[in-house]
Amino acid sequence: MPEIIERAVRVLEKNCCDHCLGRQFSQLLSGHTNESRGRCLRYVIATEIEAGKAFEKINPDNFAGFAFRQNKEFEKLPREKKACEVCNGLFAGLDKLAAKVAKKMSGIDFSTFLVGTKPSRDLLEREEALWTIAGIDYCEPLRAELNREVGKRVEKLVNRRVDLKKPDMTVILDLEGDKIEVLSNPLFISGFYKKLKRGFPQCRWGTPHHYKTSVEEEVGRPLLKLTAAKDHKFHGAGREDIDALCLDWRAFVIEAEKPKNRHIDLKKLEKLVAKGKRVLVHDLKVADMETVRKIKAARPDKTYRALVILEKPVKPADLKKLKTLKGNINQQTPERVLHRRADLERKRDVMAISWKRKNAKTFELFVKGSAGLYIKELVSGDNGRTKPSVSEILSVPAKVKELDVIKIGKI
């Protein structure tokens, strides 16, 4: 204890508030706030002064308001305390600061929040100077205490709770710029979709210049309407080709950026999406970033229906050769996606294969394949970049006229 008193006395060579004094010893006296720690230490030192103990460099301003009987010098001190030389009175204005934060939050729908601080350079320098006096063995950073104390006061004002892990809103106390920023964190909605029309992509990377819409926009437009968000981002568990249908439910997460409304009717969202008659969604739930990571990492197998057109007719018996496609497939990155993907050779699996003949030059091909298997190239051979292929096995050039995803494995 004498060591702590000695350190506290060194801190009190500056004019220092209870918060800044107690914060240097925040790992001691559990169950107390930094303010009450500072008050206790100040009282102990004041008691020693009253008993006649002299401290050479102690700042008398730290004991304004104390009535000492034996030390005439302290009896003459003014009753009002001067601003803290460490925080410059920042902690004296916590209630006003919390009120400003609460006002900034008005008009935004949220249940949880988190307070963060950007200290000014001057404040950091004063704090570091204090650490050289008191040491850093028991201290807590100023920003940590400020975040906590403002957070507690705002909780009472707005009747919402602080969440340190997944807050709906983040408040930034910018002490350098003397401003308060209120950031509505993204709202994540997970679910499953079906794509019922051909001719548009999953994500809007190709819109509006090349395609009128996308799966993302079919879901995103009504989402923005309900949430009053600034924008949206789409995360899918894989994707189908632009000209393909997705007739089984594919997992996705859509992210509403800076939403003003977080508590929305997800059934209503499903109905609004369905009105467009291009995409259906179901099993919508509020999600989080962890769900996004899970979906992006998912590698489910898929079953496809491909309508195959041959340049020359083949006999029904010839199609039986397609059984040899079952097994390992070597696929070089398709020529059609080389502009956006590295030119690599990948090994994929055909797990099951069957067909239904329509005429001598047309048949339906049903393929169950591992994630990442390119079906169009499995049929065409892609100028030898996919081996084996339907074209190679039948010795007839072949191409896919229609492609549908008909079953997606669980993730």
C-alpha positions in Angstrom: 0.0 0.0 0.0 2.8 2.5 0.7 4.0 2.1 -2.8 0.5 2.9 -4.2 0.3 6.0 -2.1 3.7 7.1 -3.3 2.6 6.7 -6.9 -0.7 8.5 -6.2 1.2 11.4 -4.6 3.4 11.6 -7.7 0.2 11.8 -9.9 -1.2 14.5 -7.6 1.8 16.7 -8.4 -0.5 17.6 -11.3 -4.0 18.9 -10.9 -5.9 15.7 -11.5 -9.6 14.6 -11.3 -10.7 11.4 -9.5 -11.2 9.6 -12.8 -7.7 10.2 -14.0 -6.2 9.4 -10.6 -8.1 6.2 -10.1 -7.5 5.1 -13.7 -3.8 4.6 -13.0 -4.8 2.0 -10.4 -7.8 0.4 -12.2 -6.6 -3.2 -11.6 -6.7 -2.6 -7.8 -9.7 -2.3 -5.5 -12.1 -4.5 -7.5 -15.7 -3.5 -7.5 -14.9 0.2 -7.7 -15.1 2.6 -10.5 -12.0 4.6 -11.4 -13.7 7.7 -10.0 -14.3 6.0 -6.6 -10.7 4.6 -6.6 -9.4 8.1 -7.2 -11.7 9.5 -4.4 -10.5 6.9 -2.0 -6.8 7.6 -2.7 -7.3 11.3 -2.5 -9.1 10.8 0.9 -6.2 8.7 2.3 -3.6 11.2 1.2 -5.7 14.1 2.6 -6.0 12.3 5.9 -2.2 12.0 6.1 -1.9 15.7 5.3 -4.4 16.5 8.0 -2.3 14.4 10.4 0.7 16.5 9.7 2.5 14.6 7.0 4.2 16.8 4.4 4.4 16.0 0.7 7.0 18.2 -1.0 5.6 18.5 -4.5 1.9 17.8 -4.1 -0.5 20.2 -5.9 -2.8 22.0 -3.4 -5.5 22.4 -6.1 -6.1 18.6 -5.7 -7.6 19.2 -2.3 -9.8 22.2 -2.8 -12.8 21.8 -0.5 -11.0 19.7 2.1 -11.1 21.4 5.6 -7.7 20.8 7.2 -7.3 21.9 10.8 -3.6 21.7 11.2 -2.3 22.8 7.8 -3.2 26.5 7.4 -2.0 26.5 3.8 -4.8 24.1 2.7 -7.5 25.9 4.7 -7.2 28.9 2.4 -7.8 26.9 -0.8 -10.9 27.8 -2.9 -13.9 25.6 -2.9 -14.1 25.1 -6.8 -11.8 22.6 -8.4 -9.8 23.6 -11.5 -10.0 21.5 -14.7 -8.0 18.3 -14.7 -4.6 18.7 -16.4 -4.8 15.2 -17.8 -8.3 15.0 -19.4 -8.9 18.8 -19.5 -12.3 18.4 -17.8 -13.5 15.7 -20.2 -14.8 13.4 -17.4 -16.5 16.3 -15.7 -18.7 16.6 -18.8 -19.8 13.0 -19.2 -23.5 13.7 -18.7 -23.5 16.4 -21.4 -21.4 14.2 -23.8 -23.9 11.3 -23.3 -26.8 13.5 -24.0 -25.2 14.6 -27.3 -24.7 11.0 -28.2 -28.3 10.1 -27.4 -29.5 13.0 -29.6 -27.4 11.7 -32.5 -28.9 8.3 -32.2 -32.5 9.6 -32.6 -34.3 8.5 -35.7 -32.3 5.2 -36.1 -33.7 1.8 -35.3 -31.3 -0.2 -33.1 -31.3 -2.5 -30.1 -27.6 -2.5 -29.2 -24.7 -0.1 -29.5 -21.0 0.3 -28.8 -19.0 3.4 -28.0 -15.5 3.9 -29.4 -13.1 6.9 -29.0 -10.5 8.6 -31.2 -8.4 10.5 -28.7 -6.7 13.7 -29.7 -2.9 13.7 -30.0 -2.6 16.2 -27.2 -4.7 14.0 -24.9 -2.6 10.9 -25.7 0.6 12.9 -24.9 -0.8 14.0 -21.6 -1.8 10.4 -20.8 1.6 9.0 -21.7 3.2 11.7 -19.5 1.1 10.5 -16.6 2.2 6.9 -17.2 5.9 8.0 -16.8 5.0 9.2 -13.4 2.6 6.5 -12.1 3.9 3.5 -14.2 1.7 1.2 -16.3 1.4 -1.8 -13.9 -2.2 -1.1 -12.8 -3.5 1.4 -15.3 -6.3 1.4 -17.9 -6.2 3.5 -21.1 -8.3 6.7 -21.0 -10.3 5.7 -24.0 -11.4 2.4 -22.4 -12.8 4.3 -19.4 -14.4 6.9 -21.5 -16.1 4.3 -23.7 -17.5 2.5 -20.7 -18.7 5.6 -18.8 -20.3 7.2 -21.8 -21.9 3.8 -22.7 -23.4 3.4 -19.2 -25.0 6.9 -19.3 -26.3 6.5 -22.9 -27.8 3.1 -21.9 -30.0 4.9 -19.4 -30.9 7.7 -21.8 -32.0 5.6 -24.8 -33.0 2.4 -23.0 -30.7 0.3 -25.2 -27.9 -1.9 -24.1 -24.1 -1.9 -24.9 -22.9 -5.0 -26.9 -19.2 -5.3 -27.2 -19.3 -8.1 -29.9 -22.1 -7.5 -32.3 -23.6 -4.0 -31.9 -26.3 -2.7 -34.2 -24.7 0.7 -33.9 -21.2 2.1 -33.3 -20.7 5.6 -31.8 -17.3 7.2 -32.4 -16.2 10.0 -30.1 -13.8 11.9 -32.3 -11.9 14.1 -29.8 -9.5 15.3 -32.3 -12.2 16.6 -34.6 -14.5 17.5 -31.8 -17.4 15.6 -33.3 -19.6 12.5 -32.7 -20.1 9.9 -35.4 -23.0 7.5 -35.3 -22.6 4.5 -37.6 -25.4 2.1 -38.2 -23.7 -1.3 -38.7 -24.8 -3.6 -41.5 -27.9 -5.7 -41.2 -27.4 -9.2 -42.5 -30.3 -11.3 -43.8 -29.7 -14.9 -44.6 -32.0 -17.2 -46.6 -32.3 -19.3 -49.8 -33.2 -18.2 -53.3 -34.4 -19.7 -56.6 -33.7 -18.0 -60.0 -36.7 -18.5 -62.2 -35.7 -16.6 -65.4 -32.6 -16.7 -67.6 -30.5 -13.8 -68.8 -29.2 -12.0 -65.6 -26.4 -12.6 -63.2 -26.4 -13.4 -59.5 -24.6 -10.2 -58.5 -24.9 -6.7 -60.0 -21.3 -6.5 -61.2 -22.7 -6.6 -64.7 -25.5 -4.1 -64.2 -26.8 -1.6 -65.2 -24.6 -1.5 -68.3 -25.0 -5.1 -69.5 -28.0 -6.5 -67.6 -31.2 -4.9 -66.4 -31.3 -6.7 -63.1 -29.6 -9.4 -61.0 -30.6 -11.8 -58.2 -28.9 -9.3 -55.8 -31.1 -6.4 -57.0 -34.3 -8.5 -57.1 -33.7 -9.0 -53.4 -31.9 -5.7 -52.6 -34.5 -3.3 -54.0 -37.3 -4.3 -51.7 -34.8 -4.7 -48.8 -33.7 -1.0 -49.2 -37.3 0.0 -49.3 -38.0 -1.7 -45.9 -34.8 -0.8 -44.2 -34.1 2.7 -45.7 -30.5 1.5 -46.1 -27.9 3.3 -48.2 -26.9 0.2 -50.3 -26.6 -3.6 -50.3 -24.1 -6.4 -50.9 -24.8 -10.0 -51.9 -23.0 -13.1 -50.7 -24.0 -16.4 -52.3 -23.0 -20.0 -51.8 -21.6 -20.3 -55.3 -23.4 -19.0 -58.3 -25.1 -20.2 -61.5 -24.4 -18.9 -65.0 -26.2 -15.9 -66.3 -28.2 -18.0 -68.7 -28.9 -20.7 -66.2 -31.9 -21.3 -63.9 -31.5 -22.2 -60.3 -34.5 -24.5 -59.4 -33.3 -25.6 -56.0 -32.8 -23.3 -53.0 -29.3 -21.7 -52.9 -28.0 -20.2 -49.7 -27.2 -16.5 -49.6 -26.8 -13.5 -47.3 -27.7 -10.0 -48.3 -26.2 -7.1 -46.4 -28.1 -3.8 -45.9 -25.6 -1.0 -45.4 -26.3 1.8 -42.9 -30.0 0.8 -42.3 -32.3 3.1 -40.5 -34.8 0.4 -39.9 -33.5 -3.0 -38.5 -36.7 -4.7 -37.4 -38.4 -5.5 -40.6 -41.1 -8.0 -41.6 -39.1 -10.7 -43.4 -42.3 -12.4 -44.7 -43.2 -9.1 -46.3 -39.7 -9.0 -47.9 -40.3 -12.5 -49.3 -43.6 -11.4 -50.9 -42.0 -8.2 -52.4 -39.3 -10.2 -54.0 -41.8 -12.7 -55.4 -43.7 -9.9 -57.1 -40.9 -9.5 -59.6 -41.5 -13.1 -60.8 -37.8 -13.6 -61.5 -36.5 -14.7 -58.0 -38.0 -16.4 -55.0 -36.6 -16.3 -51.5 -37.5 -18.2 -48.3 -36.4 -19.0 -44.8 -35.2 -15.5 -44.2 -33.4 -14.8 -40.9 -31.4 -12.1 -39.3 -27.7 -13.3 -39.6 -24.2 -12.0 -38.9 -20.7 -11.9 -40.5 -20.0 -15.4 -39.3 -22.9 -16.6 -41.5 -21.3 -14.8 -44.5 -18.0 -16.6 -43.8 -19.8 -19.9 -43.6 -21.6 -19.4 -46.9 -18.6 -18.1 -48.8 -16.6 -21.2 -47.6 -19.3 -23.7 -48.5 -18.6 -26.2 -51.3 -21.8 -28.1 -51.8 -22.2 -30.6 -54.7 -24.8 -29.8 -57.3 -27.0 -31.6 -59.8 -27.6 -30.1 -63.2 -29.9 -30.6 -66.2 -28.2 -29.7 -69.5 -30.0 -29.7 -72.8 -27.2 -30.8 -75.2 -27.1 -30.2 -78.9 -24.8 -32.3 -81.2 -23.5 -31.2 -84.5 -24.1 -34.7 -86.0 -26.6 -37.4 -85.1 -25.6 -40.3 -82.8 -27.2 -43.6 -82.1 -28.9 -44.3 -78.7 -26.2 -47.0 -78.1 -23.5 -44.3 -78.5 -24.8 -42.4 -75.5 -24.0 -45.3 -73.2 -20.3 -44.3 -73.6 -21.2 -41.2 -71.4 -21.0 -43.5 -68.4 -17.2 -43.2 -68.6 -17.5 -39.5 -67.6 -18.1 -40.6 -64.0 -15.0 -40.0 -62.0 -12.2 -37.5 -62.1 -12.3 -34.6 -64.6 -9.4 -32.3 -65.4 -10.5 -28.8 -66.1 -8.3 -25.9 -67.2 -9.9 -22.5 -66.4 -12.5 -22.0 -69.1 -11.7 -19.6 -71.9 -14.9 -17.7 -71.1 -13.8 -16.7 -67.6 -10.1 -16.3 -68.1 -10.5 -12.5 -68.0 -11.4 -12.7 -64.3 -9.9 -16.0 -63.0 -6.4 -17.4 -62.9 -5.5 -19.9 -65.6 -5.2 -23.1 -63.4 -5.9 -26.7 -63.9 -8.4 -28.1 -61.4 -9.6 -31.6 -60.6 -13.3 -32.1 -60.2 -15.6 -35.1 -59.8 -18.6 -36.4 -61.7 -20.5 -38.3 -59.0 -23.4 -39.5 -61.1 -24.5 -39.1 -64.7 -27.6 -40.1 -66.7 -29.3 -38.9 -69.9 -32.6 -38.8 -71.7 -32.6 -38.9 -75.5 -34.9 -36.5 -77.4 -33.8 -37.1 -80.9 -30.6 -38.1 -82.8 -28.9 -34.7 -82.2 -30.5 -33.7 -78.9 -30.5 -35.2 -75.4 -30.9 -34.1 -71.7 -27.8 -34.7 -69.6 -28.1 -35.0 -65.8 -24.9 -34.6 -63.9 -24.2 -34.6 -60.2 -20.8 -33.0 -59.7 -18.5 -31.6 -57.0 -18.4 -27.9 -56.4 -16.7 -25.9 -59.1 -17.4 -28.4 -61.9 -18.0 -26.4 -65.2 -20.8 -28.2 -66.9 -20.7 -26.3 -70.2 -17.1 -27.2 -70.6 -17.8 -30.8 -69.5 -20.0 -31.0 -72.6 -18.0 -29.0 -75.1 -14.5 -29.9 -74.0 -13.5 -26.2 -74.3 -10.9 -26.8 -77.1 -9.3 -29.5 -75.1 -9.1 -27.6 -71.8 -11.6 -30.1 -70.2 -10.8 -33.8 -70.3 -12.7 -36.1 -70.7 -15.8 -34.4 -72.2 -19.0 -35.3 -74.0 -17.6 -34.1 -77.3 -14.4 -36.2 -76.8 -16.2 -39.3 -75.8 -18.8 -39.2 -78.6 -16.3 -37.8 -81.2 -19.0 -35.2 -82.1 -18.9 -31.5 -81.2 -21.5 -30.8 -78.6 -22.7 -27.7 -76.7 -25.2 -26.8 -74.0 -28.3 -25.0 -75.1 -30.0 -24.8 -71.7 -28.6 -25.3 -68.2 -30.5 -25.6 -64.9 -29.3 -26.2 -61.4 -31.9 -28.8 -60.1 -30.4 -29.8 -56.8 -27.9 -28.3 -54.3 -26.3 -30.2 -51.5 -26.6 -29.0 -47.9 -24.0 -26.7 -46.4 
